[in-house]
Amino acid sequence: MNAPNASGWRPALGEAGEAGAATASGDRGLHFEEPLIFELAEPGARMGVDLDAPSGDVMPSLARFRRQAIPALPGLTEPETVRHYTRLSRQNYAIDLGPFPLGSCTMKHNPRLNEKMARLPGFADIHPLQPQGTVQGALDAINQLATWLITLTGMHGVAMTPKAGAHGELCGLLCIKAAIAARGESRDVILVPESAHGTNPATAAFAGFRVESIPATADGRVDLGALRARLGPNVAGVMITNPNTCGLFERDMKAISDAVHAAGGYVYCDGANFNAVVGKVRPGDLGVDAMHINLHKTFSTPHGGGGPGSGPVVLSEALSPFGPLPFTVRTADGTIRLIEEEDAAGEHPQGFGRMAAFHGQMGMYTRALTYILSHGADGLRQVAEDAVLNANYVLRSLDDVLHAPFGAAGPCMHEALFSDDDLPDGMTTLDIAKGLIDEGFHPMTVYFPLVVHGAMLIEPTETESKAGLDRLICSLRSLAGRARAGDATLKSAPHFAPRRRLDETLAARKPRLTWQGEALPPQPPSLSEIGGS
Ligand SMILES: *Cc1c(COP(=O)(O)O)cnc(C)c1O
């Protein structure tokens, strides 16, 4: 499928690795090899502003703080600084450049209306320590968002403050821990399916639980029999992702919850994949006790270098009393109060503590509420339907050239899963992923979930048009064809990126996060050397 498809797109490299009609890196000649900013200029070499030489008079009490040398900052003019960072930004891939098909991560377009609302001064320029009477609008927005999250999930309460999905998991497990302690019990095991996101077992261990793994069935779902057999008096609960990380709906979710509850445990649901079911299914109806929602996935707020996350946790009636402070309530006179103290009027005596110093990520709340209000309940349901439709389009457009381990079992949810089973010896998932960089796309999630060999997990999201999906599919078909033909050029991809293949193990094990170059951090010249007094 190297011929142009309906949308006129041609893969960057043809089957023999020759350049195609539409190489994604056409402006490559304009990309510089960009040094680190410390390599560009020594301290004091140049400056973006003209400053008067410091005067001799220093308040006597401050004299000992006086700087003896200029700080070890690179000395660049303003245009040099702007160009350095702009050139670096051009070496980056972003959702504003093209699809970001990372499975499980839900990288979707962040509507610009969200940004406009988040920048309104009444949301952007306020301080968490302002008197509550002066920030009623912002508190009302938090309260409205909380109400939407509770309604959409059919749950009883919500802890808004966690700052990311994994932080939300910790919040939910600390609620479970507090609830178990309040019952005077000492259950200490959390059951986690094999297909779980790595954060689940990590969070459970961090919260002080022992983690035990539950196997998956041949059709990629939790083995209900194995789960039932493991339940008992030391099991605090389960952590289940639904839809799971194979992109499949856990059909037995209600039976799982009933069994766990009957055995005295709680059900944590990893709701990072809520995008696939929002408006269609309410986790509260499935017996879930706690579930984090990644505002930065389902509700389109930017993430992955684009902004901070936000991971509110919805709670069942059983767990709500144990949720963290602070939280908002609407009082009888219509004002919103942020309950900040454990002992305020004797309210919330069982809360486990707090996850954050203040109310949480205001910018993310504003963006998410804007997204929700501009879609409405019907629009959100269509989000889920279109996300699932797009993923199935990807699945069925590729399952003749890439092995889809659960493809025969019917449609997928929001992400399409492939394995390396159909690739010839010597060709790997990594080669396809690196080849995709040359095609001008960010790679899909690779080697996760672990239950599938050489996994490739593709989540297109609902914000891609059919023409956009066709481009991605066309490139992936070309790559699959080259891999199946044993094309050696794929082994050395990417050819068009600023870097080829990196030593990823070294990068993960021994990251060098600070400049350690020769003679740097440099000995800064003294102020007198550059004309100061
Ligand atoms: C993204 C994700 C998480 C973690 O969320 P963060 O906001 O990155 O901490 C947990 N589980 C699943 C399934 C995810 O996709």
The ligand as a Gaussian input file, in Angstrom:
#p B3LYP/6-31G(d) Opt

LIG

0 1
 C       -1.940000       7.274000      32.493000
 C       -2.340000       6.105000      33.286000
 C       -2.098000       6.055000      34.677000
 C       -1.290000       7.092000      35.423000
 O       -1.719000       8.405000      35.278000
 P       -0.671000       9.600000      35.511000
 O       -1.508000      10.836000      35.441000
 O        0.334000       9.497000      34.418000
 O       -0.059000       9.414000      36.865000
 C       -2.568000       4.967000      35.367000
 N       -3.222000       3.960000      34.741000
 C       -3.450000       3.968000      33.413000
 C       -4.194000       2.820000      32.787000
 C       -3.015000       5.039000      32.631000
 O       -3.233000       5.044000      31.316000

